[in-house]
Amino acid sequence: MNSPTWSLRFWRGWFFLGLALLFGGPFMATVADSPRVLLTRQHVDLRIRYAPGTTNELFLVAHDSDGATNYASTNVLLVARAPSEIILPDGFPELGEAGSPFWILPASQDPELLYLGVSGEGLPGGTFESPLRVRLTGVRSAGDFKAWQFESDGTLKMFLDSANGLGPEDAIPVLVGGHGHYNWGFSSNGFCEVTFRVEGRLAGASTNLLAAETPFLFAVEPMPDGIPLPARLQVAGVQGNVMRVVLTGTPGFPYVISTSPDLVHWNPAGVVTAERSPVEFPVELPPDGGGWFVQAAAPSP
C-alpha cells in the first residue's frame, strides 16, 4: 500500500484541495486524520531539514516555535489576519501603487499577526557549503506575492517578487544554523499558494542538492464571500471494488469529485454537497488493481 499524499491545485478558476489517495494491489487503506492547523499569531519559521539517505534529503517544514512543533506544508494554513491590511503610502513603487490596499506580515513581531521567518537551525555543521537557498518557484493567487527586508537607509531589498516573473534571483539565502525574518506582502486578499524549493550544496560536492517543490497555503483576510473551505477527504473503508470516502467542507457547497490513474488525467466522478456533518460517498475502483487517485474541488467565484 502506498502512502497517501495531500494534493493542492489551482486551475482555470477552480480551487482544488483534497486528499489524493493512491492504492496498489489489494484495495486496502488506512488514512490518518490530517486537518490543516491554522497558524495566525505564532512565531513560525520555514525551516530547512536534512535527512540523508532518504528520497528527499532536503525538505522544508513549518516550525511553530511557540509550540515546538514541525508541520508538513500541507498540514498548515498560514493566515494573514485582518490587521495585516494597510493602504500603501507614497514612496514604495516596488510594492504597488500608492493608495492601494496591501497586506503585510512584518519582519518585526506584532502580537496580532503571524511572525514568519526562514531558518537553517538544526542543520549539521560542516555538511553544507553555506548558505543554502530557499527559492520561490510558483505563486497561484489573484495578486502578487513579495518578501523583502529594509536597508538601513529605509529602502527595500527585495528577495521574492512574483510581479515580474520568477527566476533564480527569487530566493532567500539561509545560513546553516541561521535564522532571519522578512516582510511578506500580498497585493490581494483570499487564498495564495506559494511554492518553494530548497537548494544546497554538500561540502566538497560539485552540484547542488535540490529538494522537492513544497507548496504553502496562505489565507489573506478578509476572505472573499463565497469561497469555500478546502475539502478534506478520508477513507472510511473499501469493500470489493468500491471505496467509501468521507468529505468534510463548507456546508452547502458542491464539491466536484474526480479520479485519476496518474495525477495527470482526471475523470469526473460526481458532485458531493457538503453538510454540517461529514458526508460519505462511494468511489468505484479500477478492476485491474492499479493505482487510483481521488480529489475534491470546489469552484471559486
Order of alpha helices (4+ residues) and beta strands (2+ residues): beta-beta-beta-beta-beta-beta-beta-beta-beta-beta-beta-beta-beta-beta-beta-beta-beta-beta-beta-beta-beta-beta-beta-beta-beta
